[in-house]
């Protein structure tokens, strides 16, 4: 899968021009422009432009200050990572999947289609599925507090360009061990990698895969199972957040050959755009160990900040990518329609270690009637569909996301 292309200044200038024209067209452009912080013109990510992480104690196997490029820089390995917010299929989303399938079966692909080209350009695209698949012979369930969604959701996620997903969430045990088995089986059938659910003890180990010749480990954990418990004698079914255990697993993954470790955490407080004390404590402990390179977070259903903690990038929360919130639940209001595609490049240094580049955010917005995930900036720019979203809705979504992660917004 190719990396996303290097943006050119002309494209950025074009976006700015179009935004001015769109904004002035309704007489409110000056007000909107004043409210938005102009995103930085990000340079192409190279070993010299990636800010090196601060070394941590006691172990920092993959973070050391970057060396100046030399004539051998072209041989250094690198890969791009894209992560997305929650995929939470409430009843209204499942009904849309039925409609998009022509009334027979389920098809999630059309809902992802407007952002597919962005997702598939990443070398590694990671989603977060918050709902288990319904076990064979059981009814489809898209109603809180339990979920059991059609297996076709995995096919749609794969068609969207994703390579893998984190699966540990507060809904992991909604359908018990049978739900975990059905979910992992559906992912395997769709050709998707996964972490956070396991059918056996071996699958509970960090998921290790190749990215452009780099060995990468993926770990997924959640803060709770909504009062449910894993089956007796099967603690490996999923992972609760335990910094000591996560650090140990990351270290084991490195012993097994992992050169980069990515951690997905289902944490925080629903509807709260602020980083909670629990999130910060967990992030501090894990990043201080030096065993994890990048943390990507979910569960709040609204955008949360991006920060460097102990020199490691932590994306605390990416909001929702796809959910029925607003139609099926009361959580989070219009903010539940906002999401973030967060991408970065991880680059090898001269000594063989790897550095995670500064993340950049592509804001997304979920339209309804029909459900479609659109790129906010591209829709405003006129280079991609806006679905049924109005100009006012897109600008309001951009303002909300900008207020949380404005310094990280991708140009164009």
N, C-alpha and C positions, 0 to 999 in steps of 0.2 A: 504494500500500500504506500503510495507516494506521500511525501511530506507536503504540508501546505506551502504554497509559493510565497516568495519574498514580496511583500507589498512595495509598491513604488510611490514616490511622493506625488506623482500626478494623480494617482487613484485617490489619495487622501485629499488633495486639493479639490478633486471632482466631488467627493462626498461633502466637503464643507460648502461648496457652491450650491449643491442640490439642497442641502439642509436649509440654507438661507432662503432659497427660492420657495421651498415648501412652507417654511415658517412664515415668511412674509405674505404668503398667499392668503392666510386667514387673519392677517392683521395682528397676530400675537407673536410673531417671530422674535422681536426684540426681547420680550419678556422671557420666552423659553430659552433663548441663547444665553441670557444672563444667568439663568438658573443652573445651567449645565457647566461643569468644569470641563475645559478642553482636554481630551485625553492626550497623553504625550505621544510624540511621533517616535514609535519604538523602532530601534534599529534591528536589522536582521540578527538573529541569535547566533553568535559565533563564540568560540572559547574566549575571545578577548572582550566581548560585550556582556557575557554572562557574569553577574556578580557572584564571586566565590562565597560559599557559606563560611561562617565563622567556625573554626574547629571546636569540637565539643569534647567533654570528658565523660567517661573514661575511654570511649572507643569512638573513633571517627573514620571508619575505613573508606568512606566515599566522599568526604568533604575536606579538601585542603585548598589553600589559596591557588588560584589559577596561575599558570605560567604564561609568559608572553608567547604568542604564536611563533612558530619557527617554520622552516621549509617543509617539515613533516606533518604540518597541521592537517593537510588534506587526507591523511591516512587515519586520522582519529575518528572513532565511531560516535554517532549521535542518533537520537531518535526523538520524535515528537509524541507528546501525550496530550490527549483531550479527555476531559472528564465532564460529566453532565449531572444535572439535578435528579430528583426522585422521579421514577416512573411508578405511578400509583393508580392502578386501574379500578376506579370506582364503577358503579353500575352504569353511569352515564357514558364513561369511556368505553365500556364493553358494548353498550348499545351502538356507539359510533363504529366500533370495529365490525359489528354485525351489518350495519348499514353499508360500510365501505366494502364488505364482502358480497354485496348484492342480496343480503337477507339470508344467505346460507353460509354458515361458518363464521369465521372471524378474520379480519385483516387489519393489523395495526400499521402497516407500511405507509398508507396515505397520510396518516397523522404526522409521521416523521419526515415525509418527503421534502417539505420546504427547507429543511436544514441538513438533508442527507449529504449534499456536496461538501459542507463544512466538516461534518463528522468523518466522512470516509477519507479525507485528505490526511488525517493523522496516522502516524505509524501504529499507535496504540490508542484506541478509543474505548473509554470505560464508562459504562452506565451504572445506575443503581436501581435494581428492581426491589421494590419494597413489599411486594405481594407474592406469596407462594402460588404455585400452580395447583389447581384443584386435582386431587388424586383421581385416578380413573374410577368411573362409576359414581362419583359424587356430583352434587349440583354446583354450578358456577355461582360464586359468591363475591359480589362487589360492594358489600355493605359493611361499614364499620360496626363492630370492632374486629370482625374476622373477614379474611379474604381467601378466595380460592379461584384464581383466574384461569382462562383457557390457555392451553399450552401454546397456542398460536402467537401469544405475546412474544415468545422467544424468537419466532420466525420474523416477526416485525422488527424487533430490535436488531437482529442480524441484517435485515434488508436496509435498515437505516444507516449502516456502516459501522456499527459498534463491533468490537472484537471480543469484549468480555464485560462482565458486570460483577459488582459486589452484591451479595445476597443477604448478609446478616442485617436484620432490622428488628424492630419491636413486633413485627408481624411474622417473623420466621416460623414460629410454632403454631400459627393460627390453625393449620390443618394437621398438626402433629408430625410425626416422622414420615407418614405417608405423603404429606405435602412437600417435605424436603426431598424425598425420593422422586416425586413427580417433577419438581422444579429442576433438579440437576439432570434428570433424564431428558427433559425437554431442551435444556441448554446444550447437552451433548449432541442431541439429534440435530439441532440448528447449527452446530459448529461454533458455539460460543464458549469462551473460557469463563471461569467463574471462581469465586472465593467467598466463603462465609456460610455455606451449607455443605453437608457431607453425608454421603450414603454409607461410608465406611471410614475407619480411622485414617487411612492413607489420604483420602480426599480432604481431611481436616488440616493437613499440613499446608504451609504457605504454597500458593499456586505459583509455579515457576515456569516461565515461558521465554521465548527469544524475541528480541526487538532489534532488528538491524544488526544482528550479531552480538547484541548485549544480553546477558542473562538477567532477567528481571523477576522479582518475587512480588506477589500481590497478597495482602492480608486484609481480611474484612471482619469487623466486630461491631457489636451493638450494645447500647446501654441497658437493654431490658427485652423481655419477651412478653410484655403486657400481663405479667402474672402467671404465664404458662411456664412449664418446666420441660427440659429435655427428658427423654425417656431414661428410666433408671438403668445405670450401667452403660449409657451412651453419651457421655459428656462431650464427645467429639462432634456431635451433630451440628453445633454452631458455636460461635464464640461471643462471650460477654466481654465488655471492655475491662481489661485488667492490665495496666501498664507494665507490671513486672512480667506477666506472661507474654505480652506482645513483644517486649524487648527481647525476651529469650527466644521467641519464635523467629524474630528478624535475625538474631544472631545465628540461629541454626540454619536459616535460609542462606546466609552468607557462607557458612561452612560448606553448605551443599553446592556453592558456586554462584550464588546470586551476587551480581555487581551493583544492582540498584534495588531498593525496597520501597514499594508504594503501599501506603496504608489507607484503607477506606474505613471511616468511623461514622456510625449512625448515632448521633449524640445531640446535645442541645435541648432547647425547649421550643415546642411548636408555637409558631407565630412570633417568636422573639428574635429580632434581627441583631440583638446584641450577643456577644460571646459570654456565655455563662461562666461562673467560677469553676464549675466542674470541667467544662471544656478546656478552660485555660490550664487547670491543674494537670489534666491528662496530657495536653500538648506539651507543657513544660517538662514533664517527666520523660516522655517518649523522645522528644527531640534532644534532650540533654544526653541521652545515651549514645547518640551518634549512629544508631543502627538503622534508622529509618530516614529516607531521603525526602519524601513528599507525603503530606497528609491531606486527604480530600474528604470533606464532611457532608453529611446529609441529615435529614429529619426535621429541621425547623420549618420547612416548606416556604421559607422566605429567604432572601439573600442575606448572607452574613459576611463579615469582613475577611480580607486576605491579609495575612501578616507573616513576617519572619519571626520565628521563635527559636532562640538558640541557633540562629543562622539557617534554619530550615524553613521552607515555605509551608504554611498551613492555610488551606482554603477551608474556612470553618463551615460554610454552608452555601450550597449553590441553588437553593430554592427548588421549585418543581420544574421538571421538564414536561411531564404529562401527568395530569391528575383530573379528578372530577370535583375538586374543591371549588366551592361557589355554586355548583349545581347539586352535588351529593352531600356536602357537609358545610358547616358554617365557619370552618377554620380559615382565618387569615385574610378574608375579604379579597379585594382585587390583587393584593400582593401575591396571592397564591398562583396568579397567572404569569408572574415574572420568573424567569430562570436564567441560568448562566451556563454557557459552554466555556470552560476554562482550559486553556491550552498553554503548554510550555515546551521547551526543548531541553533534553538532558544530554550533556556533551561530555565526552571523554577528555581528560587532560593529558599532558605529556607523560605523567607518571602512571597512567592507567586508571586513575580514579575518575569519578564522575561528578559533575556539578549541575544542579537544577537551575534553569534560567528563570528570570522574572516572569510570573504568569501574566497572561492577558485574557480579558473577558469579552466574549461575544454575547451580548444580552439577547435573551429569547422572550417571546410572549406567546401565550396560548390563546388562540381564538376559539370560539365556540359556535356551533351551528354553521358549519361543522367544526369539530375539533381539529386544529392544525397548529403545529409549532412553527413559528416564524422567527427569522432573524430580525430584530428590531431595527438595527442600523441599516441593513440591506433593504428592508421594506421602506424605511423613510427615504433612502437613497433612490429607490425605484429600481434596484438591481435584482430584487427578488420579490416574490409574492407577499402581500400583506394579509392574505386570506380575507376574512371578513372584518379585520381590525380597521378602525377608523384612524385618521391621522392623529386625532386627539388622544386616542387610546395608546397609540405607539409612543407619542411624545411623553405621556404621563408615565408609561412603563419605563422609558429610558431615564426619566428624572428620578424615579424611585431607585432603580439600580445604580445610577450614577451617585446618588446620595450615600450609598454604602461602599461601592468599590470604584468610584470615579477615576482614581489614579491608575487603575488597571484596565480601563476600557480599551479595546483594540481599535486602532484607527481604521475607518472604512467599514 
